[in-house]
Amino acid sequence: MIHTPKIDKDKRELSELMSREDVLSHFRGISKTTLYRWSMLEGKLPPIRINRRVWYKRDDVNKLVENNYLSNPTT
């Protein structure tokens, strides 16, 4: 018998995780190969493995965007 943990709706701890498909749709147009490269080769987006599934922290996705893709004008 498998027991799954109850999620307290007030805490929403698991809502901070994004699936691989969520990340792909968030970036609109990147391939699975790009996501793999960011995760495994370049270390830009560290994966979290739970059983056989791969998840990403929403904070890590936001940091990736902020650090690499938002430009700060120096004018």
Backbone atoms as SQL, in Angstrom:
CREATE TABLE atoms (id INTEGER PRIMARY KEY, chain TEXT, resi INTEGER, resn TEXT, atom TEXT, x REAL, y REAL, z REAL);
INSERT INTO atoms VALUES
  (1, 'A', 1, 'MET', 'N', 0.838, -1.176, 0.000),
  (2, 'A', 1, 'MET', 'CA', 0.000, 0.000, 0.000),
  (3, 'A', 1, 'MET', 'C', 0.886, 1.243, 0.000),
  (4, 'A', 2, 'ILE', 'N', 0.576, 2.171, -0.863),
  (5, 'A', 2, 'ILE', 'CA', 1.366, 3.388, -0.979),
  (6, 'A', 2, 'ILE', 'C', 0.619, 4.526, -0.289),
  (7, 'A', 3, 'HIS', 'N', 1.340, 5.223, 0.564),
  (8, 'A', 3, 'HIS', 'CA', 0.760, 6.372, 1.242),
  (9, 'A', 3, 'HIS', 'C', 1.331, 7.640, 0.638),
  (10, 'A', 4, 'THR', 'N', 0.466, 8.527, 0.235),
  (11, 'A', 4, 'THR', 'CA', 0.926, 9.816, -0.260),
  (12, 'A', 4, 'THR', 'C', 0.721, 10.858, 0.828),
  (13, 'A', 5, 'PRO', 'N', 1.637, 11.794, 0.943),
  (14, 'A', 5, 'PRO', 'CA', 1.493, 12.801, 1.995),
  (15, 'A', 5, 'PRO', 'C', 0.334, 13.738, 1.709),
  (16, 'A', 6, 'LYS', 'N', -0.336, 14.145, 2.769),
  (17, 'A', 6, 'LYS', 'CA', -1.404, 15.119, 2.617),
  (18, 'A', 6, 'LYS', 'C', -0.778, 16.496, 2.471),
  (19, 'A', 7, 'ILE', 'N', -1.338, 17.272, 1.583),
  (20, 'A', 7, 'ILE', 'CA', -0.838, 18.620, 1.358),
  (21, 'A', 7, 'ILE', 'C', -1.776, 19.586, 2.059),
  (22, 'A', 8, 'ASP', 'N', -1.216, 20.349, 2.962),
  (23, 'A', 8, 'ASP', 'CA', -1.997, 21.364, 3.649),
  (24, 'A', 8, 'ASP', 'C', -2.249, 22.505, 2.670),
  (25, 'A', 9, 'LYS', 'N', -3.509, 22.794, 2.398),
  (26, 'A', 9, 'LYS', 'CA', -3.836, 23.805, 1.389),
  (27, 'A', 9, 'LYS', 'C', -3.358, 25.198, 1.786),
  (28, 'A', 10, 'ASP', 'N', -3.147, 25.439, 3.068),
  (29, 'A', 10, 'ASP', 'CA', -2.658, 26.743, 3.485),
  (30, 'A', 10, 'ASP', 'C', -1.165, 26.890, 3.224),
  (31, 'A', 11, 'LYS', 'N', -0.423, 25.809, 3.324),
  (32, 'A', 11, 'LYS', 'CA', 1.031, 25.879, 3.134),
  (33, 'A', 11, 'LYS', 'C', 1.419, 25.815, 1.668),
  (34, 'A', 12, 'ARG', 'N', 0.749, 24.987, 0.888),
  (35, 'A', 12, 'ARG', 'CA', 1.007, 24.826, -0.551),
  (36, 'A', 12, 'ARG', 'C', 2.485, 24.596, -0.855),
  (37, 'A', 13, 'GLU', 'N', 3.091, 23.666, -0.154),
  (38, 'A', 13, 'GLU', 'CA', 4.508, 23.396, -0.321),
  (39, 'A', 13, 'GLU', 'C', 4.843, 22.882, -1.710),
  (40, 'A', 14, 'LEU', 'N', 4.000, 22.045, -2.267),
  (41, 'A', 14, 'LEU', 'CA', 4.309, 21.465, -3.565),
  (42, 'A', 14, 'LEU', 'C', 3.963, 22.387, -4.724),
  (43, 'A', 15, 'SER', 'N', 3.307, 23.488, -4.468),
  (44, 'A', 15, 'SER', 'CA', 2.972, 24.396, -5.555),
  (45, 'A', 15, 'SER', 'C', 4.208, 25.127, -6.070),
  (46, 'A', 16, 'GLU', 'N', 5.312, 25.037, -5.354),
  (47, 'A', 16, 'GLU', 'CA', 6.542, 25.694, -5.769),
  (48, 'A', 16, 'GLU', 'C', 7.310, 24.879, -6.800),
  (49, 'A', 17, 'LEU', 'N', 6.872, 23.677, -7.089),
  (50, 'A', 17, 'LEU', 'CA', 7.571, 22.819, -8.047),
  (51, 'A', 17, 'LEU', 'C', 6.898, 22.885, -9.407),
  (52, 'A', 18, 'MET', 'N', 7.723, 22.861, -10.444),
  (53, 'A', 18, 'MET', 'CA', 7.221, 22.852, -11.814),
  (54, 'A', 18, 'MET', 'C', 7.686, 21.569, -12.493),
  (55, 'A', 19, 'SER', 'N', 6.805, 20.974, -13.252),
  (56, 'A', 19, 'SER', 'CA', 7.190, 19.784, -14.009),
  (57, 'A', 19, 'SER', 'C', 8.013, 20.201, -15.219),
  (58, 'A', 20, 'ARG', 'N', 8.578, 19.234, -15.888),
  (59, 'A', 20, 'ARG', 'CA', 9.357, 19.491, -17.098),
  (60, 'A', 20, 'ARG', 'C', 8.484, 20.181, -18.157),
  (61, 'A', 21, 'GLU', 'N', 7.245, 19.713, -18.288),
  (62, 'A', 21, 'GLU', 'CA', 6.328, 20.297, -19.265),
  (63, 'A', 21, 'GLU', 'C', 5.967, 21.733, -18.894),
  (64, 'A', 22, 'ASP', 'N', 5.836, 22.007, -17.581),
  (65, 'A', 22, 'ASP', 'CA', 5.553, 23.373, -17.134),
  (66, 'A', 22, 'ASP', 'C', 6.681, 24.322, -17.516),
  (67, 'A', 23, 'VAL', 'N', 7.909, 23.878, -17.339),
  (68, 'A', 23, 'VAL', 'CA', 9.063, 24.723, -17.671),
  (69, 'A', 23, 'VAL', 'C', 9.135, 24.947, -19.173),
  (70, 'A', 24, 'LEU', 'N', 8.900, 23.912, -19.955),
  (71, 'A', 24, 'LEU', 'CA', 8.923, 24.050, -21.414),
  (72, 'A', 24, 'LEU', 'C', 7.858, 25.028, -21.889),
  (73, 'A', 25, 'SER', 'N', 6.663, 24.959, -21.325),
  (74, 'A', 25, 'SER', 'CA', 5.606, 25.884, -21.740),
  (75, 'A', 25, 'SER', 'C', 5.860, 27.289, -21.195),
  (76, 'A', 26, 'HIS', 'N', 6.529, 27.384, -20.054),
  (77, 'A', 26, 'HIS', 'CA', 6.855, 28.697, -19.488),
  (78, 'A', 26, 'HIS', 'C', 7.797, 29.469, -20.408),
  (79, 'A', 27, 'PHE', 'N', 8.767, 28.783, -20.980),
  (80, 'A', 27, 'PHE', 'CA', 9.729, 29.438, -21.855),
  (81, 'A', 27, 'PHE', 'C', 9.282, 29.487, -23.312),
  (82, 'A', 28, 'ARG', 'N', 8.225, 28.815, -23.673),
  (83, 'A', 28, 'ARG', 'CA', 7.637, 28.856, -25.018),
  (84, 'A', 28, 'ARG', 'C', 8.662, 28.774, -26.138),
  (85, 'A', 29, 'GLY', 'N', 8.941, 27.610, -26.542),
  (86, 'A', 29, 'GLY', 'CA', 9.794, 27.479, -27.709),
  (87, 'A', 29, 'GLY', 'C', 11.129, 26.813, -27.461),
  (88, 'A', 30, 'ILE', 'N', 11.499, 26.582, -26.195),
  (89, 'A', 30, 'ILE', 'CA', 12.745, 25.847, -25.989),
  (90, 'A', 30, 'ILE', 'C', 12.453, 24.365, -26.152),
  (91, 'A', 31, 'SER', 'N', 13.458, 23.632, -26.507),
  (92, 'A', 31, 'SER', 'CA', 13.289, 22.200, -26.701),
  (93, 'A', 31, 'SER', 'C', 13.666, 21.436, -25.429),
  (94, 'A', 32, 'LYS', 'N', 13.353, 20.165, -25.422),
  (95, 'A', 32, 'LYS', 'CA', 13.754, 19.310, -24.305),
  (96, 'A', 32, 'LYS', 'C', 15.276, 19.240, -24.209),
  (97, 'A', 33, 'THR', 'N', 15.937, 19.335, -25.358),
  (98, 'A', 33, 'THR', 'CA', 17.395, 19.315, -25.384),
  (99, 'A', 33, 'THR', 'C', 17.977, 20.539, -24.682),
  (100, 'A', 34, 'THR', 'N', 17.385, 21.683, -24.898),
  (101, 'A', 34, 'THR', 'CA', 17.843, 22.905, -24.235),
  (102, 'A', 34, 'THR', 'C', 17.647, 22.806, -22.734),
  (103, 'A', 35, 'LEU', 'N', 16.494, 22.318, -22.317),
  (104, 'A', 35, 'LEU', 'CA', 16.229, 22.157, -20.883),
  (105, 'A', 35, 'LEU', 'C', 17.214, 21.170, -20.266),
  (106, 'A', 36, 'TYR', 'N', 17.506, 20.092, -20.980),
  (107, 'A', 36, 'TYR', 'CA', 18.494, 19.128, -20.508),
  (108, 'A', 36, 'TYR', 'C', 19.866, 19.789, -20.364),
  (109, 'A', 37, 'ARG', 'N', 20.259, 20.581, -21.357),
  (110, 'A', 37, 'ARG', 'CA', 21.562, 21.255, -21.317),
  (111, 'A', 37, 'ARG', 'C', 21.634, 22.216, -20.132),
  (112, 'A', 38, 'TRP', 'N', 20.574, 23.006, -19.924),
  (113, 'A', 38, 'TRP', 'CA', 20.546, 23.925, -18.791),
  (114, 'A', 38, 'TRP', 'C', 20.640, 23.178, -17.465),
  (115, 'A', 39, 'SER', 'N', 19.998, 22.025, -17.389),
  (116, 'A', 39, 'SER', 'CA', 19.937, 21.270, -16.131),
  (117, 'A', 39, 'SER', 'C', 21.179, 20.442, -15.867),
  (118, 'A', 40, 'MET', 'N', 21.572, 19.654, -16.827),
  (119, 'A', 40, 'MET', 'CA', 22.608, 18.652, -16.599),
  (120, 'A', 40, 'MET', 'C', 24.018, 19.117, -16.976),
  (121, 'A', 41, 'LEU', 'N', 24.152, 19.895, -18.024),
  (122, 'A', 41, 'LEU', 'CA', 25.478, 20.259, -18.501),
  (123, 'A', 41, 'LEU', 'C', 25.951, 21.610, -17.981),
  (124, 'A', 42, 'GLU', 'N', 25.065, 22.600, -17.997),
  (125, 'A', 42, 'GLU', 'CA', 25.463, 23.946, -17.599),
  (126, 'A', 42, 'GLU', 'C', 25.139, 24.272, -16.146),
  (127, 'A', 43, 'GLY', 'N', 24.256, 23.518, -15.536),
  (128, 'A', 43, 'GLY', 'CA', 23.903, 23.738, -14.139),
  (129, 'A', 43, 'GLY', 'C', 23.106, 25.006, -13.888),
  (130, 'A', 44, 'LYS', 'N', 22.478, 25.558, -14.905),
  (131, 'A', 44, 'LYS', 'CA', 21.696, 26.781, -14.743),
  (132, 'A', 44, 'LYS', 'C', 20.378, 26.534, -14.017),
  (133, 'A', 45, 'LEU', 'N', 19.827, 25.349, -14.174),
  (134, 'A', 45, 'LEU', 'CA', 18.527, 25.028, -13.600),
  (135, 'A', 45, 'LEU', 'C', 18.596, 23.646, -12.955),
  (136, 'A', 46, 'PRO', 'N', 18.912, 23.598, -11.659),
  (137, 'A', 46, 'PRO', 'CA', 19.097, 22.292, -11.010),
  (138, 'A', 46, 'PRO', 'C', 17.779, 21.522, -10.892),
  (139, 'A', 47, 'PRO', 'N', 17.798, 20.268, -11.313),
  (140, 'A', 47, 'PRO', 'CA', 16.580, 19.456, -11.229),
  (141, 'A', 47, 'PRO', 'C', 16.419, 18.834, -9.843),
  (142, 'A', 48, 'ILE', 'N', 15.184, 18.513, -9.529),
  (143, 'A', 48, 'ILE', 'CA', 14.855, 17.771, -8.314),
  (144, 'A', 48, 'ILE', 'C', 14.202, 16.481, -8.770),
  (145, 'A', 49, 'ARG', 'N', 14.773, 15.369, -8.372),
  (146, 'A', 49, 'ARG', 'CA', 14.231, 14.074, -8.784),
  (147, 'A', 49, 'ARG', 'C', 13.419, 13.485, -7.645),
  (148, 'A', 50, 'ILE', 'N', 12.178, 13.162, -7.954),
  (149, 'A', 50, 'ILE', 'CA', 11.300, 12.481, -7.014),
  (150, 'A', 50, 'ILE', 'C', 10.813, 11.229, -7.736),
  (151, 'A', 51, 'ASN', 'N', 11.269, 10.091, -7.243),
  (152, 'A', 51, 'ASN', 'CA', 11.063, 8.815, -7.927),
  (153, 'A', 51, 'ASN', 'C', 11.642, 8.925, -9.331),
  (154, 'A', 52, 'ARG', 'N', 10.840, 8.758, -10.345),
  (155, 'A', 52, 'ARG', 'CA', 11.345, 8.851, -11.721),
  (156, 'A', 52, 'ARG', 'C', 10.965, 10.166, -12.387),
  (157, 'A', 53, 'ARG', 'N', 10.373, 11.056, -11.638),
  (158, 'A', 53, 'ARG', 'CA', 9.934, 12.334, -12.193),
  (159, 'A', 53, 'ARG', 'C', 10.974, 13.417, -11.922),
  (160, 'A', 54, 'VAL', 'N', 11.026, 14.387, -12.801),
  (161, 'A', 54, 'VAL', 'CA', 11.948, 15.504, -12.655),
  (162, 'A', 54, 'VAL', 'C', 11.126, 16.768, -12.443),
  (163, 'A', 55, 'TRP', 'N', 11.500, 17.532, -11.425),
  (164, 'A', 55, 'TRP', 'CA', 10.814, 18.768, -11.086),
  (165, 'A', 55, 'TRP', 'C', 11.833, 19.893, -11.001),
  (166, 'A', 56, 'TYR', 'N', 11.339, 21.108, -11.086),
  (167, 'A', 56, 'TYR', 'CA', 12.186, 22.286, -10.972),
  (168, 'A', 56, 'TYR', 'C', 11.512, 23.267, -10.020),
  (169, 'A', 57, 'LYS', 'N', 12.313, 23.948, -9.210),
  (170, 'A', 57, 'LYS', 'CA', 11.758, 24.946, -8.309),
  (171, 'A', 57, 'LYS', 'C', 11.384, 26.195, -9.097),
  (172, 'A', 58, 'ARG', 'N', 10.211, 26.728, -8.815),
  (173, 'A', 58, 'ARG', 'CA', 9.762, 27.938, -9.496),
  (174, 'A', 58, 'ARG', 'C', 10.732, 29.093, -9.241),
  (175, 'A', 59, 'ASP', 'N', 11.289, 29.161, -8.033),
  (176, 'A', 59, 'ASP', 'CA', 12.269, 30.204, -7.724),
  (177, 'A', 59, 'ASP', 'C', 13.508, 30.091, -8.601),
  (178, 'A', 60, 'ASP', 'N', 13.958, 28.854, -8.855),
  (179, 'A', 60, 'ASP', 'CA', 15.124, 28.650, -9.717),
  (180, 'A', 60, 'ASP', 'C', 14.839, 29.081, -11.161),
  (181, 'A', 61, 'VAL', 'N', 13.616, 28.817, -11.625),
  (182, 'A', 61, 'VAL', 'CA', 13.234, 29.236, -12.975),
  (183, 'A', 61, 'VAL', 'C', 13.230, 30.756, -13.066),
  (184, 'A', 62, 'ASN', 'N', 12.672, 31.404, -12.045),
  (185, 'A', 62, 'ASN', 'CA', 12.641, 32.872, -12.035),
  (186, 'A', 62, 'ASN', 'C', 14.048, 33.464, -11.959),
  (187, 'A', 63, 'LYS', 'N', 14.926, 32.842, -11.175),
  (188, 'A', 63, 'LYS', 'CA', 16.316, 33.319, -11.087),
  (189, 'A', 63, 'LYS', 'C', 17.034, 33.158, -12.414),
  (190, 'A', 64, 'LEU', 'N', 16.767, 32.072, -13.121),
  (191, 'A', 64, 'LEU', 'CA', 17.371, 31.853, -14.435),
  (192, 'A', 64, 'LEU', 'C', 16.989, 32.975, -15.379),
  (193, 'A', 65, 'VAL', 'N', 15.729, 33.356, -15.369),
  (194, 'A', 65, 'VAL', 'CA', 15.267, 34.445, -16.233),
  (195, 'A', 65, 'VAL', 'C', 15.917, 35.762, -15.822),
  (196, 'A', 66, 'GLU', 'N', 15.914, 36.051, -14.531),
  (197, 'A', 66, 'GLU', 'CA', 16.474, 37.308, -14.047),
  (198, 'A', 66, 'GLU', 'C', 17.966, 37.432, -14.339),
  (199, 'A', 67, 'ASN', 'N', 18.706, 36.364, -14.098),
  (200, 'A', 67, 'ASN', 'CA', 20.160, 36.422, -14.243),
  (201, 'A', 67, 'ASN', 'C', 20.645, 36.392, -15.686),
  (202, 'A', 68, 'ASN', 'N', 19.880, 35.775, -16.570),
  (203, 'A', 68, 'ASN', 'CA', 20.384, 35.560, -17.920),
  (204, 'A', 68, 'ASN', 'C', 19.609, 36.259, -19.031),
  (205, 'A', 69, 'TYR', 'N', 18.372, 36.631, -18.774),
  (206, 'A', 69, 'TYR', 'CA', 17.566, 37.085, -19.893),
  (207, 'A', 69, 'TYR', 'C', 16.920, 38.442, -19.705),
  (208, 'A', 70, 'LEU', 'N', 17.053, 39.048, -18.542),
  (209, 'A', 70, 'LEU', 'CA', 16.556, 40.407, -18.374),
  (210, 'A', 70, 'LEU', 'C', 17.725, 41.356, -18.516),
  (211, 'A', 71, 'SER', 'N', 17.546, 42.332, -19.356),
  (212, 'A', 71, 'SER', 'CA', 18.640, 43.281, -19.556),
  (213, 'A', 71, 'SER', 'C', 18.425, 44.502, -18.689),
  (214, 'A', 72, 'ASN', 'N', 19.515, 44.992, -18.126),
  (215, 'A', 72, 'ASN', 'CA', 19.506, 46.209, -17.331),
  (216, 'A', 72, 'ASN', 'C', 20.176, 47.307, -18.146),
  (217, 'A', 73, 'PRO', 'N', 19.393, 48.271, -18.613),
  (218, 'A', 73, 'PRO', 'CA', 20.016, 49.351, -19.390),
  (219, 'A', 73, 'PRO', 'C', 20.944, 50.178, -18.508),
  (220, 'A', 74, 'THR', 'N', 22.091, 50.532, -19.051),
  (221, 'A', 74, 'THR', 'CA', 23.081, 51.284, -18.282),
  (222, 'A', 74, 'THR', 'C', 23.081, 52.748, -18.689),
  (223, 'A', 75, 'THR', 'N', 21.944, 53.254, -19.099),
  (224, 'A', 75, 'THR', 'CA', 21.857, 54.653, -19.527),
  (225, 'A', 75, 'THR', 'C', 21.488, 55.557, -18.399);
